[in-house]
Amino acid sequence: MRGWDVTASGVGAVVSQVGDVMGVLDEIIQAYCGDMEGAATAAGTIAPGGASGDGKAQGGLVAAALAEFMEGTASEVQFIGVRLGKSLTGAVEATTAYQAGDLEMAAEVQQRAAGVVEPDMPSGWKRGRL
């Protein structure tokens, strides 16, 4: 690898795109939760009178299994959003540090260049002439 090609605008564009994806992901997760709830309700129960037999909310074996599945996978689903957020924060912080390093290096080079002592040149020598 010859060098880095990192720009704040490039990182900003990627962060913005990932932010858009996170919004879509949130919508998908919300729909997933609603779909699972709907599936649990539609699965009914083996109790007499069905899921709404006595006006009480009852759940059957399938509803219980779906609830257990959602409970078991909730932390994994939440981890996706947390990891995305931390990744974006890391990318922004790394870019900021990269740019600060560039500015620091440029300032150091300029400071060193300003301290260069010109040697004694022969008489008649003018700057810019070979």
Distance bins in CASP14 RR format, pairs under 12 A and 6 or more apart:
PFRMAT RR
TARGET T0000
AUTHOR 0000-0000-0000
RMODE 2
METHOD distances of the structure
MODEL  1
3 98 0 0 0 0 0 1 0 0 0 0 0
3 102 0 0 0 0 0 1 0 0 0 0 0
4 11 0 0 0 0 0 1 0 0 0 0 0
4 94 0 0 0 0 0 1 0 0 0 0 0
4 95 0 0 0 0 0 1 0 0 0 0 0
4 97 0 0 0 0 0 1 0 0 0 0 0
4 98 1 0 0 1 0 0 0 0 0 0 0
4 99 0 0 0 0 0 1 0 0 0 0 0
4 101 0 0 0 0 0 1 0 0 0 0 0
4 102 0 0 0 0 1 0 0 0 0 0 0
5 11 0 0 0 0 0 1 0 0 0 0 0
5 95 0 0 0 0 0 1 0 0 0 0 0
5 98 0 0 0 0 0 1 0 0 0 0 0
5 102 0 0 0 0 0 1 0 0 0 0 0
6 12 0 0 0 0 0 1 0 0 0 0 0
6 14 0 0 0 0 0 1 0 0 0 0 0
6 91 0 0 0 0 1 0 0 0 0 0 0
6 92 0 0 0 0 0 1 0 0 0 0 0
6 94 0 0 0 0 1 0 0 0 0 0 0
6 95 1 0 0 1 0 0 0 0 0 0 0
6 96 0 0 0 0 0 1 0 0 0 0 0
6 97 0 0 0 0 0 1 0 0 0 0 0
6 98 1 0 1 0 0 0 0 0 0 0 0
6 99 1 0 0 1 0 0 0 0 0 0 0
6 101 0 0 0 0 0 1 0 0 0 0 0
6 102 0 0 0 0 1 0 0 0 0 0 0
7 13 0 0 0 0 1 0 0 0 0 0 0
7 14 0 0 0 0 0 1 0 0 0 0 0
7 95 0 0 0 0 1 0 0 0 0 0 0
7 98 0 0 0 0 1 0 0 0 0 0 0
7 99 0 0 0 0 1 0 0 0 0 0 0
7 102 0 0 0 0 0 1 0 0 0 0 0
8 14 0 0 0 0 0 1 0 0 0 0 0
8 15 0 0 0 0 0 1 0 0 0 0 0
8 91 0 0 0 0 0 1 0 0 0 0 0
8 92 0 0 0 0 1 0 0 0 0 0 0
8 94 0 0 0 0 0 1 0 0 0 0 0
8 95 1 0 1 0 0 0 0 0 0 0 0
8 96 0 0 0 0 1 0 0 0 0 0 0
8 97 0 0 0 0 0 1 0 0 0 0 0
8 98 0 0 0 0 1 0 0 0 0 0 0
8 99 1 0 0 1 0 0 0 0 0 0 0
8 100 0 0 0 0 0 1 0 0 0 0 0
8 102 0 0 0 0 0 1 0 0 0 0 0
9 15 0 0 0 0 0 1 0 0 0 0 0
9 16 0 0 0 0 0 1 0 0 0 0 0
9 95 0 0 0 0 0 1 0 0 0 0 0
9 99 0 0 0 0 0 1 0 0 0 0 0
10 16 0 0 0 0 1 0 0 0 0 0 0
10 17 0 0 0 0 0 1 0 0 0 0 0
10 91 0 0 0 0 0 1 0 0 0 0 0
10 92 0 0 0 0 0 1 0 0 0 0 0
10 95 0 0 0 0 1 0 0 0 0 0 0
10 98 0 0 0 0 0 1 0 0 0 0 0
10 99 0 0 0 0 0 1 0 0 0 0 0
11 17 0 0 0 0 0 1 0 0 0 0 0
11 18 0 0 0 0 0 1 0 0 0 0 0
11 87 0 0 0 0 0 1 0 0 0 0 0
11 88 0 0 0 0 1 0 0 0 0 0 0
11 89 0 0 0 0 0 1 0 0 0 0 0
11 90 0 0 0 0 0 1 0 0 0 0 0
11 91 1 0 1 0 0 0 0 0 0 0 0
11 92 1 0 0 1 0 0 0 0 0 0 0
11 93 0 0 0 0 0 1 0 0 0 0 0
11 94 0 0 0 0 1 0 0 0 0 0 0
11 95 1 0 1 0 0 0 0 0 0 0 0
11 96 0 0 0 0 1 0 0 0 0 0 0
11 97 0 0 0 0 0 1 0 0 0 0 0
11 98 0 0 0 0 1 0 0 0 0 0 0
11 99 0 0 0 0 1 0 0 0 0 0 0
12 18 0 0 0 0 1 0 0 0 0 0 0
12 19 0 0 0 0 0 1 0 0 0 0 0
12 88 0 0 0 0 1 0 0 0 0 0 0
12 91 0 0 0 0 1 0 0 0 0 0 0
12 92 1 0 0 1 0 0 0 0 0 0 0
12 95 1 0 0 1 0 0 0 0 0 0 0
12 96 0 0 0 0 0 1 0 0 0 0 0
13 19 0 0 0 0 0 1 0 0 0 0 0
13 20 0 0 0 0 0 1 0 0 0 0 0
13 91 0 0 0 0 0 1 0 0 0 0 0
13 95 0 0 0 0 0 1 0 0 0 0 0
14 20 0 0 0 0 0 1 0 0 0 0 0
14 21 0 0 0 0 0 1 0 0 0 0 0
14 87 0 0 0 0 0 1 0 0 0 0 0
14 88 0 0 0 0 1 0 0 0 0 0 0
14 90 0 0 0 0 0 1 0 0 0 0 0
14 91 1 0 0 1 0 0 0 0 0 0 0
14 92 0 0 0 0 0 1 0 0 0 0 0
14 95 0 0 0 0 1 0 0 0 0 0 0
15 21 0 0 0 0 0 1 0 0 0 0 0
15 22 0 0 0 0 0 1 0 0 0 0 0
15 84 0 0 0 0 0 1 0 0 0 0 0
15 85 0 0 0 0 1 0 0 0 0 0 0
15 87 0 0 0 0 1 0 0 0 0 0 0
15 88 1 0 1 0 0 0 0 0 0 0 0
15 89 0 0 0 0 1 0 0 0 0 0 0
15 90 0 0 0 0 1 0 0 0 0 0 0
15 91 1 0 0 1 0 0 0 0 0 0 0
15 92 1 0 0 1 0 0 0 0 0 0 0
15 93 0 0 0 0 0 1 0 0 0 0 0
15 94 0 0 0 0 0 1 0 0 0 0 0
15 95 0 0 0 0 1 0 0 0 0 0 0
15 96 0 0 0 0 0 1 0 0 0 0 0
16 22 0 0 0 0 0 1 0 0 0 0 0
16 23 0 0 0 0 0 1 0 0 0 0 0
16 88 0 0 0 0 1 0 0 0 0 0 0
16 91 0 0 0 0 0 1 0 0 0 0 0
16 92 0 0 0 0 0 1 0 0 0 0 0
17 23 0 0 0 0 0 1 0 0 0 0 0
17 24 0 0 0 0 0 1 0 0 0 0 0
17 84 0 0 0 0 0 1 0 0 0 0 0
17 88 0 0 0 0 0 1 0 0 0 0 0
17 91 0 0 0 0 0 1 0 0 0 0 0
18 24 0 0 0 0 0 1 0 0 0 0 0
18 25 0 0 0 0 1 0 0 0 0 0 0
18 81 0 0 0 0 0 1 0 0 0 0 0
18 83 0 0 0 0 0 1 0 0 0 0 0
18 84 1 0 0 1 0 0 0 0 0 0 0
18 85 0 0 0 0 1 0 0 0 0 0 0
18 86 0 0 0 0 0 1 0 0 0 0 0
18 87 1 0 0 1 0 0 0 0 0 0 0
18 88 1 0 1 0 0 0 0 0 0 0 0
18 89 0 0 0 0 0 1 0 0 0 0 0
18 90 0 0 0 0 0 1 0 0 0 0 0
18 91 0 0 0 0 1 0 0 0 0 0 0
18 92 0 0 0 0 0 1 0 0 0 0 0
19 25 0 0 0 0 1 0 0 0 0 0 0
19 26 0 0 0 0 1 0 0 0 0 0 0
19 81 0 0 0 0 0 1 0 0 0 0 0
19 84 1 0 0 1 0 0 0 0 0 0 0
19 85 0 0 0 0 1 0 0 0 0 0 0
19 87 0 0 0 0 0 1 0 0 0 0 0
19 88 1 0 0 1 0 0 0 0 0 0 0
19 89 0 0 0 0 0 1 0 0 0 0 0
19 91 0 0 0 0 0 1 0 0 0 0 0
19 92 0 0 0 0 0 1 0 0 0 0 0
20 26 0 0 0 0 0 1 0 0 0 0 0
20 27 0 0 0 0 0 1 0 0 0 0 0
20 84 0 0 0 0 0 1 0 0 0 0 0
20 88 0 0 0 0 0 1 0 0 0 0 0
21 27 0 0 0 0 0 1 0 0 0 0 0
21 28 0 0 0 0 0 1 0 0 0 0 0
21 80 0 0 0 0 0 1 0 0 0 0 0
21 81 0 0 0 0 0 1 0 0 0 0 0
21 84 1 0 0 1 0 0 0 0 0 0 0
21 85 0 0 0 0 0 1 0 0 0 0 0
21 87 0 0 0 0 0 1 0 0 0 0 0
21 88 0 0 0 0 0 1 0 0 0 0 0
22 28 0 0 0 0 0 1 0 0 0 0 0
22 29 0 0 0 0 0 1 0 0 0 0 0
22 80 0 0 0 0 1 0 0 0 0 0 0
22 81 1 0 0 1 0 0 0 0 0 0 0
22 82 0 0 0 0 0 1 0 0 0 0 0
22 83 0 0 0 0 0 1 0 0 0 0 0
22 84 1 0 1 0 0 0 0 0 0 0 0
22 85 1 0 0 1 0 0 0 0 0 0 0
22 86 0 0 0 0 0 1 0 0 0 0 0
22 87 0 0 0 0 0 1 0 0 0 0 0
22 88 0 0 0 0 1 0 0 0 0 0 0
23 29 0 0 0 0 1 0 0 0 0 0 0
23 30 0 0 0 0 0 1 0 0 0 0 0
23 80 0 0 0 0 0 1 0 0 0 0 0
23 81 0 0 0 0 1 0 0 0 0 0 0
23 84 0 0 0 0 1 0 0 0 0 0 0
23 85 0 0 0 0 0 1 0 0 0 0 0
24 30 0 0 0 0 0 1 0 0 0 0 0
24 31 0 0 0 0 0 1 0 0 0 0 0
24 84 0 0 0 0 0 1 0 0 0 0 0
25 31 0 0 0 0 0 1 0 0 0 0 0
25 32 0 0 0 0 0 1 0 0 0 0 0
25 77 0 0 0 0 1 0 0 0 0 0 0
25 78 0 0 0 0 0 1 0 0 0 0 0
25 80 1 0 0 1 0 0 0 0 0 0 0
25 81 1 0 0 1 0 0 0 0 0 0 0
25 82 0 0 0 0 0 1 0 0 0 0 0
25 83 0 0 0 0 0 1 0 0 0 0 0
25 84 1 0 0 1 0 0 0 0 0 0 0
25 85 0 0 0 0 0 1 0 0 0 0 0
26 32 0 0 0 0 0 1 0 0 0 0 0
26 33 0 0 0 0 0 1 0 0 0 0 0
26 77 0 0 0 0 0 1 0 0 0 0 0
26 78 0 0 0 0 0 1 0 0 0 0 0
26 80 0 0 0 0 0 1 0 0 0 0 0
26 81 0 0 0 0 1 0 0 0 0 0 0
26 84 0 0 0 0 0 1 0 0 0 0 0
26 85 0 0 0 0 0 1 0 0 0 0 0
27 33 0 0 0 0 0 1 0 0 0 0 0
27 34 0 0 0 0 0 1 0 0 0 0 0
28 34 0 0 0 0 0 1 0 0 0 0 0
28 35 0 0 0 0 0 1 0 0 0 0 0
28 77 0 0 0 0 1 0 0 0 0 0 0
28 80 0 0 0 0 0 1 0 0 0 0 0
28 81 0 0 0 0 0 1 0 0 0 0 0
29 35 0 0 0 0 0 1 0 0 0 0 0
29 36 0 0 0 0 0 1 0 0 0 0 0
29 70 0 0 0 0 0 1 0 0 0 0 0
29 73 0 0 0 0 0 1 0 0 0 0 0
29 74 0 0 0 0 0 1 0 0 0 0 0
29 76 0 0 0 0 0 1 0 0 0 0 0
29 77 1 0 0 1 0 0 0 0 0 0 0
29 78 0 0 0 0 1 0 0 0 0 0 0
29 79 0 0 0 0 0 1 0 0 0 0 0
29 80 0 0 0 0 1 0 0 0 0 0 0
29 81 0 0 0 0 1 0 0 0 0 0 0
29 84 0 0 0 0 0 1 0 0 0 0 0
30 36 0 0 0 0 0 1 0 0 0 0 0
30 37 0 0 0 0 0 1 0 0 0 0 0
30 77 0 0 0 0 0 1 0 0 0 0 0
31 37 0 0 0 0 0 1 0 0 0 0 0
31 38 0 0 0 0 0 1 0 0 0 0 0
32 38 0 0 0 0 0 1 0 0 0 0 0
32 39 0 0 0 0 0 1 0 0 0 0 0
32 66 0 0 0 0 0 1 0 0 0 0 0
32 69 0 0 0 0 0 1 0 0 0 0 0
32 70 0 0 0 0 1 0 0 0 0 0 0
32 73 0 0 0 0 1 0 0 0 0 0 0
32 74 0 0 0 0 0 1 0 0 0 0 0
32 77 1 0 0 1 0 0 0 0 0 0 0
32 80 0 0 0 0 0 1 0 0 0 0 0
33 39 0 0 0 0 0 1 0 0 0 0 0
33 40 0 0 0 0 0 1 0 0 0 0 0
33 66 0 0 0 0 0 1 0 0 0 0 0
33 67 0 0 0 0 0 1 0 0 0 0 0
33 69 0 0 0 0 0 1 0 0 0 0 0
33 70 1 0 0 1 0 0 0 0 0 0 0
33 71 0 0 0 0 0 1 0 0 0 0 0
33 73 0 0 0 0 0 1 0 0 0 0 0
33 74 0 0 0 0 1 0 0 0 0 0 0
33 77 0 0 0 0 1 0 0 0 0 0 0
33 78 0 0 0 0 0 1 0 0 0 0 0
34 40 0 0 0 0 1 0 0 0 0 0 0
34 41 0 0 0 0 1 0 0 0 0 0 0
34 42 0 0 0 0 0 1 0 0 0 0 0
34 66 0 0 0 0 0 1 0 0 0 0 0
34 70 0 0 0 0 0 1 0 0 0 0 0
35 41 0 0 0 0 0 1 0 0 0 0 0
35 42 0 0 0 0 0 1 0 0 0 0 0
35 66 0 0 0 0 1 0 0 0 0 0 0
35 70 0 0 0 0 0 1 0 0 0 0 0
36 42 0 0 0 0 0 1 0 0 0 0 0
36 43 0 0 0 0 0 1 0 0 0 0 0
36 62 0 0 0 0 0 1 0 0 0 0 0
36 63 0 0 0 0 1 0 0 0 0 0 0
36 65 0 0 0 0 0 1 0 0 0 0 0
36 66 1 0 1 0 0 0 0 0 0 0 0
36 67 0 0 0 0 1 0 0 0 0 0 0
36 68 0 0 0 0 0 1 0 0 0 0 0
36 69 1 0 0 1 0 0 0 0 0 0 0
36 70 1 0 1 0 0 0 0 0 0 0 0
36 71 0 0 0 0 0 1 0 0 0 0 0
36 72 0 0 0 0 0 1 0 0 0 0 0
36 73 0 0 0 0 1 0 0 0 0 0 0
36 74 0 0 0 0 0 1 0 0 0 0 0
36 77 0 0 0 0 0 1 0 0 0 0 0
37 43 0 0 0 0 0 1 0 0 0 0 0
37 57 0 0 0 0 0 1 0 0 0 0 0
37 59 0 0 0 0 0 1 0 0 0 0 0
37 63 0 0 0 0 1 0 0 0 0 0 0
37 66 0 0 0 0 1 0 0 0 0 0 0
37 67 0 0 0 0 1 0 0 0 0 0 0
37 70 0 0 0 0 1 0 0 0 0 0 0
38 44 0 0 0 0 0 1 0 0 0 0 0
38 51 0 0 0 0 0 1 0 0 0 0 0
38 59 0 0 0 0 0 1 0 0 0 0 0
38 62 0 0 0 0 0 1 0 0 0 0 0
38 63 0 0 0 0 1 0 0 0 0 0 0
38 66 0 0 0 0 1 0 0 0 0 0 0
38 67 0 0 0 0 0 1 0 0 0 0 0
38 70 0 0 0 0 0 1 0 0 0 0 0
39 59 0 0 0 0 0 1 0 0 0 0 0
39 60 0 0 0 0 0 1 0 0 0 0 0
39 62 1 0 0 1 0 0 0 0 0 0 0
39 63 0 0 0 0 1 0 0 0 0 0 0
39 65 0 0 0 0 0 1 0 0 0 0 0
39 66 1 0 1 0 0 0 0 0 0 0 0
39 67 0 0 0 0 0 1 0 0 0 0 0
39 69 0 0 0 0 0 1 0 0 0 0 0
39 70 0 0 0 0 0 1 0 0 0 0 0
40 51 0 0 0 0 1 0 0 0 0 0 0
40 57 0 0 0 0 0 1 0 0 0 0 0
40 58 0 0 0 0 0 1 0 0 0 0 0
40 59 1 0 0 1 0 0 0 0 0 0 0
40 60 0 0 0 0 1 0 0 0 0 0 0
40 61 0 0 0 0 0 1 0 0 0 0 0
40 62 1 0 0 1 0 0 0 0 0 0 0
40 63 1 1 0 0 0 0 0 0 0 0 0
40 64 0 0 0 0 1 0 0 0 0 0 0
40 65 0 0 0 0 1 0 0 0 0 0 0
40 66 1 0 1 0 0 0 0 0 0 0 0
40 67 1 0 0 1 0 0 0 0 0 0 0
40 68 0 0 0 0 0 1 0 0 0 0 0
40 69 0 0 0 0 1 0 0 0 0 0 0
40 70 0 0 0 0 1 0 0 0 0 0 0
41 50 0 0 0 0 0 1 0 0 0 0 0
41 51 1 0 0 1 0 0 0 0 0 0 0
41 52 0 0 0 0 1 0 0 0 0 0 0
41 57 0 0 0 0 1 0 0 0 0 0 0
41 58 0 0 0 0 0 1 0 0 0 0 0
41 59 0 0 0 0 1 0 0 0 0 0 0
41 60 0 0 0 0 0 1 0 0 0 0 0
41 62 0 0 0 0 0 1 0 0 0 0 0
41 63 1 0 0 1 0 0 0 0 0 0 0
41 66 0 0 0 0 1 0 0 0 0 0 0
41 67 0 0 0 0 0 1 0 0 0 0 0
42 50 0 0 0 0 0 1 0 0 0 0 0
42 51 0 0 0 0 1 0 0 0 0 0 0
42 52 0 0 0 0 0 1 0 0 0 0 0
42 59 0 0 0 0 0 1 0 0 0 0 0
42 60 0 0 0 0 0 1 0 0 0 0 0
42 62 0 0 0 0 1 0 0 0 0 0 0
42 63 0 0 0 0 1 0 0 0 0 0 0
42 66 0 0 0 0 0 1 0 0 0 0 0
43 50 0 0 0 0 0 1 0 0 0 0 0
43 51 1 0 0 1 0 0 0 0 0 0 0
43 58 0 0 0 0 0 1 0 0 0 0 0
43 59 1 0 0 1 0 0 0 0 0 0 0
43 60 1 0 0 1 0 0 0 0 0 0 0
43 61 0 0 0 0 1 0 0 0 0 0 0
43 62 1 1 0 0 0 0 0 0 0 0 0
43 63 1 0 1 0 0 0 0 0 0 0 0
43 64 0 0 0 0 1 0 0 0 0 0 0
43 65 0 0 0 0 1 0 0 0 0 0 0
43 66 1 0 0 1 0 0 0 0 0 0 0
43 67 0 0 0 0 0 1 0 0 0 0 0
44 50 1 0 1 0 0 0 0 0 0 0 0
44 51 1 0 1 0 0 0 0 0 0 0 0
44 52 0 0 0 0 1 0 0 0 0 0 0
44 53 0 0 0 0 0 1 0 0 0 0 0
44 57 0 0 0 0 0 1 0 0 0 0 0
44 58 1 0 0 1 0 0 0 0 0 0 0
44 59 1 0 0 1 0 0 0 0 0 0 0
44 60 1 0 1 0 0 0 0 0 0 0 0
44 61 0 0 0 0 1 0 0 0 0 0 0
44 62 1 0 0 1 0 0 0 0 0 0 0
44 63 1 0 0 1 0 0 0 0 0 0 0
44 64 0 0 0 0 0 1 0 0 0 0 0
44 66 0 0 0 0 0 1 0 0 0 0 0
45 51 1 0 1 0 0 0 0 0 0 0 0
45 52 0 0 0 0 1 0 0 0 0 0 0
45 53 0 0 0 0 1 0 0 0 0 0 0
45 54 0 0 0 0 0 1 0 0 0 0 0
45 56 0 0 0 0 0 1 0 0 0 0 0
45 57 0 0 0 0 0 1 0 0 0 0 0
45 58 1 0 1 0 0 0 0 0 0 0 0
45 59 1 0 1 0 0 0 0 0 0 0 0
45 60 1 1 0 0 0 0 0 0 0 0 0
45 61 1 0 0 1 0 0 0 0 0 0 0
45 62 0 0 0 0 1 0 0 0 0 0 0
45 63 1 0 0 1 0 0 0 0 0 0 0
45 64 0 0 0 0 1 0 0 0 0 0 0
46 58 0 0 0 0 1 0 0 0 0 0 0
46 59 0 0 0 0 1 0 0 0 0 0 0
46 60 1 0 0 1 0 0 0 0 0 0 0
46 61 1 0 0 1 0 0 0 0 0 0 0
46 62 0 0 0 0 1 0 0 0 0 0 0
46 63 0 0 0 0 0 1 0 0 0 0 0
46 64 0 0 0 0 0 1 0 0 0 0 0
47 53 1 0 0 1 0 0 0 0 0 0 0
47 54 0 0 0 0 1 0 0 0 0 0 0
47 55 0 0 0 0 0 1 0 0 0 0 0
47 56 0 0 0 0 1 0 0 0 0 0 0
47 57 0 0 0 0 0 1 0 0 0 0 0
47 58 1 0 1 0 0 0 0 0 0 0 0
47 59 1 0 0 1 0 0 0 0 0 0 0
47 60 1 0 0 1 0 0 0 0 0 0 0
47 61 0 0 0 0 0 1 0 0 0 0 0
47 63 0 0 0 0 0 1 0 0 0 0 0
48 54 0 0 0 0 1 0 0 0 0 0 0
48 58 0 0 0 0 0 1 0 0 0 0 0
49 55 0 0 0 0 1 0 0 0 0 0 0
49 56 0 0 0 0 0 1 0 0 0 0 0
49 58 0 0 0 0 1 0 0 0 0 0 0
49 59 0 0 0 0 0 1 0 0 0 0 0
49 60 0 0 0 0 0 1 0 0 0 0 0
50 56 0 0 0 0 0 1 0 0 0 0 0
50 57 0 0 0 0 0 1 0 0 0 0 0
50 58 1 0 0 1 0 0 0 0 0 0 0
50 59 0 0 0 0 1 0 0 0 0 0 0
50 60 0 0 0 0 1 0 0 0 0 0 0
50 63 0 0 0 0 0 1 0 0 0 0 0
51 57 1 0 0 1 0 0 0 0 0 0 0
51 58 1 0 1 0 0 0 0 0 0 0 0
51 59 1 0 0 1 0 0 0 0 0 0 0
51 60 1 0 0 1 0 0 0 0 0 0 0
51 61 0 0 0 0 0 1 0 0 0 0 0
51 62 0 0 0 0 0 1 0 0 0 0 0
51 63 1 0 0 1 0 0 0 0 0 0 0
52 58 1 0 0 1 0 0 0 0 0 0 0
52 59 0 0 0 0 0 1 0 0 0 0 0
53 59 0 0 0 0 0 1 0 0 0 0 0
57 63 0 0 0 0 1 0 0 0 0 0 0
58 64 0 0 0 0 0 1 0 0 0 0 0
59 65 0 0 0 0 0 1 0 0 0 0 0
59 66 0 0 0 0 1 0 0 0 0 0 0
59 67 0 0 0 0 1 0 0 0 0 0 0
60 66 0 0 0 0 1 0 0 0 0 0 0
60 67 0 0 0 0 1 0 0 0 0 0 0
60 68 0 0 0 0 0 1 0 0 0 0 0
61 67 0 0 0 0 0 1 0 0 0 0 0
61 68 0 0 0 0 0 1 0 0 0 0 0
62 68 0 0 0 0 0 1 0 0 0 0 0
62 69 0 0 0 0 0 1 0 0 0 0 0
63 69 0 0 0 0 0 1 0 0 0 0 0
63 70 0 0 0 0 0 1 0 0 0 0 0
64 70 0 0 0 0 0 1 0 0 0 0 0
64 71 0 0 0 0 0 1 0 0 0 0 0
65 71 0 0 0 0 0 1 0 0 0 0 0
65 72 0 0 0 0 0 1 0 0 0 0 0
66 72 0 0 0 0 0 1 0 0 0 0 0
66 73 0 0 0 0 0 1 0 0 0 0 0
67 73 0 0 0 0 0 1 0 0 0 0 0
67 74 0 0 0 0 0 1 0 0 0 0 0
68 74 0 0 0 0 0 1 0 0 0 0 0
69 76 0 0 0 0 0 1 0 0 0 0 0
69 77 0 0 0 0 0 1 0 0 0 0 0
70 76 0 0 0 0 0 1 0 0 0 0 0
70 77 0 0 0 0 1 0 0 0 0 0 0
70 78 0 0 0 0 0 1 0 0 0 0 0
71 77 0 0 0 0 0 1 0 0 0 0 0
72 78 0 0 0 0 0 1 0 0 0 0 0
73 79 0 0 0 0 0 1 0 0 0 0 0
73 80 0 0 0 0 0 1 0 0 0 0 0
74 80 0 0 0 0 0 1 0 0 0 0 0
75 81 0 0 0 0 0 1 0 0 0 0 0
75 82 0 0 0 0 1 0 0 0 0 0 0
75 83 0 0 0 0 0 1 0 0 0 0 0
76 82 0 0 0 0 0 1 0 0 0 0 0
76 83 0 0 0 0 0 1 0 0 0 0 0
77 83 0 0 0 0 0 1 0 0 0 0 0
77 84 0 0 0 0 0 1 0 0 0 0 0
78 84 0 0 0 0 0 1 0 0 0 0 0
78 85 0 0 0 0 0 1 0 0 0 0 0
79 85 0 0 0 0 0 1 0 0 0 0 0
79 86 0 0 0 0 0 1 0 0 0 0 0
79 87 0 0 0 0 0 1 0 0 0 0 0
80 86 0 0 0 0 0 1 0 0 0 0 0
80 87 0 0 0 0 0 1 0 0 0 0 0
81 87 0 0 0 0 1 0 0 0 0 0 0
81 88 0 0 0 0 0 1 0 0 0 0 0
81 89 0 0 0 0 0 1 0 0 0 0 0
82 88 0 0 0 0 0 1 0 0 0 0 0
82 89 0 0 0 0 0 1 0 0 0 0 0
83 89 0 0 0 0 0 1 0 0 0 0 0
83 90 0 0 0 0 0 1 0 0 0 0 0
84 90 0 0 0 0 0 1 0 0 0 0 0
84 91 0 0 0 0 0 1 0 0 0 0 0
85 91 0 0 0 0 1 0 0 0 0 0 0
85 92 0 0 0 0 0 1 0 0 0 0 0
85 93 0 0 0 0 0 1 0 0 0 0 0
86 92 0 0 0 0 0 1 0 0 0 0 0
86 93 0 0 0 0 0 1 0 0 0 0 0
87 93 0 0 0 0 0 1 0 0 0 0 0
87 94 0 0 0 0 0 1 0 0 0 0 0
88 94 0 0 0 0 0 1 0 0 0 0 0
88 95 0 0 0 0 0 1 0 0 0 0 0
89 95 0 0 0 0 0 1 0 0 0 0 0
89 96 0 0 0 0 0 1 0 0 0 0 0
90 96 0 0 0 0 1 0 0 0 0 0 0
90 97 0 0 0 0 1 0 0 0 0 0 0
90 98 0 0 0 0 0 1 0 0 0 0 0
91 97 0 0 0 0 0 1 0 0 0 0 0
91 98 0 0 0 0 0 1 0 0 0 0 0
92 98 0 0 0 0 0 1 0 0 0 0 0
92 99 0 0 0 0 0 1 0 0 0 0 0
93 99 0 0 0 0 0 1 0 0 0 0 0
93 100 0 0 0 0 0 1 0 0 0 0 0
94 100 0 0 0 0 0 1 0 0 0 0 0
94 101 0 0 0 0 0 1 0 0 0 0 0
95 101 0 0 0 0 0 1 0 0 0 0 0
95 102 0 0 0 0 0 1 0 0 0 0 0
96 102 0 0 0 0 0 1 0 0 0 0 0
96 103 0 0 0 0 0 1 0 0 0 0 0
97 103 0 0 0 0 0 1 0 0 0 0 0
97 104 0 0 0 0 0 1 0 0 0 0 0
98 104 0 0 0 0 0 1 0 0 0 0 0
98 105 0 0 0 0 0 1 0 0 0 0 0
99 105 0 0 0 0 0 1 0 0 0 0 0
99 106 0 0 0 0 0 1 0 0 0 0 0
100 106 0 0 0 0 0 1 0 0 0 0 0
100 107 0 0 0 0 0 1 0 0 0 0 0
101 107 0 0 0 0 1 0 0 0 0 0 0
101 108 0 0 0 0 1 0 0 0 0 0 0
101 109 0 0 0 0 0 1 0 0 0 0 0
102 108 0 0 0 0 0 1 0 0 0 0 0
102 109 0 0 0 0 0 1 0 0 0 0 0
103 109 0 0 0 0 0 1 0 0 0 0 0
103 110 0 0 0 0 0 1 0 0 0 0 0
104 110 0 0 0 0 0 1 0 0 0 0 0
104 111 0 0 0 0 0 1 0 0 0 0 0
105 111 0 0 0 0 0 1 0 0 0 0 0
105 112 0 0 0 0 0 1 0 0 0 0 0
106 112 0 0 0 0 0 1 0 0 0 0 0
106 113 0 0 0 0 0 1 0 0 0 0 0
107 113 0 0 0 0 0 1 0 0 0 0 0
107 114 0 0 0 0 0 1 0 0 0 0 0
108 114 0 0 0 0 0 1 0 0 0 0 0
108 115 0 0 0 0 0 1 0 0 0 0 0
109 115 0 0 0 0 0 1 0 0 0 0 0
109 116 0 0 0 0 0 1 0 0 0 0 0
110 116 0 0 0 0 0 1 0 0 0 0 0
118 125 0 0 0 0 0 1 0 0 0 0 0
118 127 0 0 0 0 1 0 0 0 0 0 0
119 125 0 0 0 0 0 1 0 0 0 0 0
121 127 0 0 0 0 1 0 0 0 0 0 0
121 128 0 0 0 0 0 1 0 0 0 0 0
121 129 0 0 0 0 0 1 0 0 0 0 0
121 130 0 0 0 0 0 1 0 0 0 0 0
122 129 0 0 0 0 0 1 0 0 0 0 0
END
